Amino acid sequence: MSPAPHAPLFVREMGLPARFGLYVLICLFLLALDARYSALSGVRAGLNAMLHPLQMGLAQPWSWLQGAAGFFVTHGDLAAENARLRQQQERLRAGIQDRQALSAENARLRALLAQPPRPGVTPVVGEIMETMPDPFSRKVVINRGAAHGLSAGWPVVDAVGLVGQVTRVYPWTAEVTLLTDRDQGAPVQNLRNGLRIIVSGQGSDTLLEVRFLDMHADLQPGDLLHTSGIDGVYPAGIPVAQVVRVEPPRHTPFARALCRPLGGVGQYRHMAVLKPDPVAPGATVAKHGDPARDPSVKHHAPR
């Protein structure tokens, strides 16, 4: 039978309060030593170098989360600002277009109102309200009618030249047949040589034609054609067209000339109707002179 192990007789372990006090004394000693002589600076630097990668690794997920959140917030703000700037750009572009249109219209109105005065007529400025839907006619409706003193047959011009003629009059509107209509024509005179011809519409706003032209007529490209005034409808001297080319006779004994209208036919919104001035009762006598008072007329005494 083996004997039992013998425990030591005098074994005493250090209690917890004593160990705590010892640790406190060691810490105070180290603090005093480091504060006095900086003895633990190297140890502190080494521990910092060892723990820095761990600190950076633990802080990296939080940095990524903050960066991702900032990216989405910034991206949303930029997208909203981009949309707002696009809308502002569209509004500014529309405003610029309206301004350009108003400036062009203002310039045309100024040119229309600045026409040189024509004797015997007064311009009545009107605005085009609609265009006739008939594709075989060139007619427009203006916002001037019988209430404004208009009558059928009066010529219509713009700032450059002849545009058409009033064909129908209503109380507050009037129908204007443009010069380029196939059934419309105007007697003109060549400024270069005084040749009198008639230009007619062709159904296109860019071309007029001279039909049944004498093959020996002196008409050349570049000639300017103005109203002759012999018909009593169009006053003399209104610019009408410029000759583009003259086509020789082919299957008929007559030549044909194509002309470019000088007025903005079918282009502008405003036009002027040339309203004839009322003739005074004694205008004819004043124009031709009173035979009883004309010194050039010899009067014979009664016998």
SVG drawing of the C-alpha trace seen along z (x, -y; Angstrom):
<svg xmlns="http://www.w3.org/2000/svg" viewBox="-73 -142 89 144">
<polyline fill="none" stroke="black" stroke-width="0.4" points="0.0,0.0 1.6,-3.2 1.9,-6.1 -0.1,-9.3 1.7,-12.4 2.6,-14.9 1.6,-18.5 4.1,-21.2 3.7,-22.5 4.2,-26.2 2.7,-27.3 1.2,-30.8 0.0,-32.4 -0.2,-36.2 -3.7,-37.4 -5.6,-39.6 -5.3,-42.8 -1.5,-42.4 -1.2,-41.6 -3.3,-44.6 -1.2,-46.8 2.0,-45.4 0.7,-46.1 -0.2,-49.6 3.2,-50.3 4.8,-48.9 2.6,-51.1 3.4,-54.2 7.0,-53.4 6.9,-53.0 4.9,-56.2 7.4,-58.1 10.3,-56.6 8.7,-57.4 7.7,-60.8 11.2,-61.6 13.5,-59.8 11.2,-58.8 12.3,-55.3 9.3,-53.7 9.1,-55.8 10.7,-53.0 8.3,-50.4 5.4,-52.7 6.6,-53.3 7.0,-49.6 3.6,-48.8 2.1,-51.6 3.8,-50.2 2.5,-46.8 -1.1,-47.9 -1.4,-50.4 -2.1,-47.8 -4.7,-46.3 -6.3,-49.7 -6.3,-50.5 -7.8,-47.1 -10.6,-47.5 -11.3,-51.1 -11.4,-50.3 -14.9,-48.8 -16.3,-52.0 -14.4,-54.2 -15.8,-52.1 -19.3,-52.5 -18.9,-56.2 -17.4,-56.5 -20.2,-54.5 -22.9,-56.6 -21.2,-59.8 -20.9,-58.6 -24.6,-57.9 -25.6,-61.1 -23.2,-63.1 -24.4,-61.2 -28.0,-61.9 -27.3,-65.6 -25.4,-65.9 -28.2,-64.1 -30.8,-66.5 -28.7,-69.5 -28.1,-68.3 -31.8,-67.8 -32.5,-71.3 -29.8,-72.8 -31.2,-71.0 -34.6,-72.4 -33.2,-75.9 -31.2,-75.5 -34.4,-74.5 -36.3,-77.5 -33.5,-79.9 -33.3,-78.4 -37.0,-78.8 -36.7,-82.4 -33.9,-83.1 -35.9,-81.7 -39.0,-83.8 -36.7,-86.8 -35.2,-86.2 -38.7,-85.7 -40.0,-88.9 -36.9,-90.8 -37.3,-89.6 -41.1,-90.4 -40.4,-93.8 -37.8,-94.5 -40.3,-93.5 -43.0,-95.7 -40.6,-98.6 -39.7,-98.1 -43.4,-97.8 -44.3,-101.0 -41.3,-102.8 -42.4,-102.5 -42.1,-105.6 -45.4,-107.4 -47.3,-106.7 -49.5,-109.4 -53.2,-108.7 -53.0,-105.6 -52.9,-104.9 -51.4,-101.6 -53.6,-99.6 -51.4,-97.0 -53.0,-93.6 -51.9,-90.3 -52.4,-86.9 -54.8,-84.8 -55.0,-81.7 -54.1,-80.1 -56.7,-78.6 -56.4,-74.8 -57.0,-74.5 -53.7,-73.2 -54.5,-74.6 -54.9,-78.2 -52.7,-80.7 -54.9,-82.7 -54.7,-84.0 -57.1,-85.7 -56.0,-88.9 -57.6,-90.5 -58.8,-93.6 -62.2,-93.9 -65.1,-96.1 -65.1,-97.6 -61.6,-98.9 -62.6,-100.4 -61.3,-97.7 -62.8,-96.8 -62.2,-94.1 -59.7,-94.8 -57.2,-96.7 -53.5,-95.8 -51.5,-94.2 -47.8,-94.8 -45.1,-94.1 -41.9,-96.0 -40.3,-95.0 -42.9,-94.6 -46.3,-93.4 -47.8,-90.5 -51.3,-90.1 -54.8,-91.6 -57.9,-91.7 -60.5,-89.5 -63.2,-89.1 -64.1,-91.3 -66.0,-90.3 -67.0,-92.5 -63.8,-91.9 -61.6,-89.9 -60.6,-89.9 -59.4,-87.3 -56.2,-88.1 -55.2,-86.2 -51.5,-86.1 -49.6,-87.1 -48.4,-83.5 -51.9,-82.1 -52.5,-80.5 -55.4,-82.8 -53.7,-86.0 -51.7,-88.4 -50.4,-92.0 -49.4,-94.3 -45.7,-95.3 -43.1,-97.3 -39.5,-96.5 -37.4,-99.3 -34.6,-98.8 -36.5,-99.4 -40.1,-100.2 -41.5,-96.9 -45.0,-96.3 -45.9,-92.7 -48.1,-90.7 -46.7,-88.4 -48.9,-85.6 -48.8,-83.2 -47.6,-79.6 -48.9,-78.1 -45.4,-78.3 -44.3,-81.1 -40.9,-81.2 -41.7,-81.6 -43.8,-83.8 -44.1,-83.6 -44.7,-85.7 -46.9,-83.8 -47.4,-84.4 -44.2,-86.5 -43.2,-87.7 -40.2,-85.7 -38.5,-89.0 -39.3,-90.8 -36.3,-92.5 -36.4,-90.7 -33.2,-89.5 -32.3,-87.8 -31.9,-90.3 -34.4,-92.8 -36.6,-94.3 -40.3,-94.4 -42.5,-97.1 -46.2,-97.7 -47.1,-99.8 -50.3,-101.3 -52.2,-101.1 -54.9,-98.8 -56.1,-101.3 -55.8,-98.7 -52.1,-98.6 -50.3,-101.9 -47.4,-102.4 -43.9,-101.7 -44.4,-98.8 -41.6,-96.3 -43.0,-92.9 -40.4,-90.5 -36.9,-90.0 -36.4,-87.9 -34.6,-84.7 -34.5,-83.2 -36.2,-83.4 -37.3,-80.2 -37.5,-80.3 -40.6,-79.0 -40.9,-75.2 -44.3,-74.0 -46.0,-77.5 -45.1,-80.7 -44.6,-82.4 -41.7,-82.5 -41.9,-82.2 -40.1,-84.0 -39.6,-82.8 -39.3,-85.5 -38.6,-85.6 -41.1,-87.6 -39.4,-90.4 -42.0,-90.5 -42.1,-88.0 -45.0,-86.0 -46.1,-83.4 -43.2,-84.2 -44.3,-86.9 -47.2,-87.4 -47.9,-91.1 -48.8,-92.9 -50.2,-96.3 -53.4,-96.9 -53.1,-100.1 -56.3,-101.9 -57.1,-104.6 -57.5,-108.1 -61.0,-109.6 -61.2,-112.0 -62.5,-115.4 -65.4,-116.8 -63.2,-119.5 -60.2,-117.3 -60.8,-116.7 -61.2,-120.4 -58.1,-121.1 -56.2,-118.5 -57.1,-119.5 -57.5,-123.2 -60.5,-125.5 -60.8,-126.7 -62.3,-130.0 -59.2,-130.7 -56.5,-129.1 -54.4,-131.8 -53.4,-129.5 -57.0,-129.4 -58.0,-132.3 -61.3,-133.8 -63.3,-135.6 -65.6,-138.4 -69.3,-137.9 -70.3,-139.8"/>
</svg>
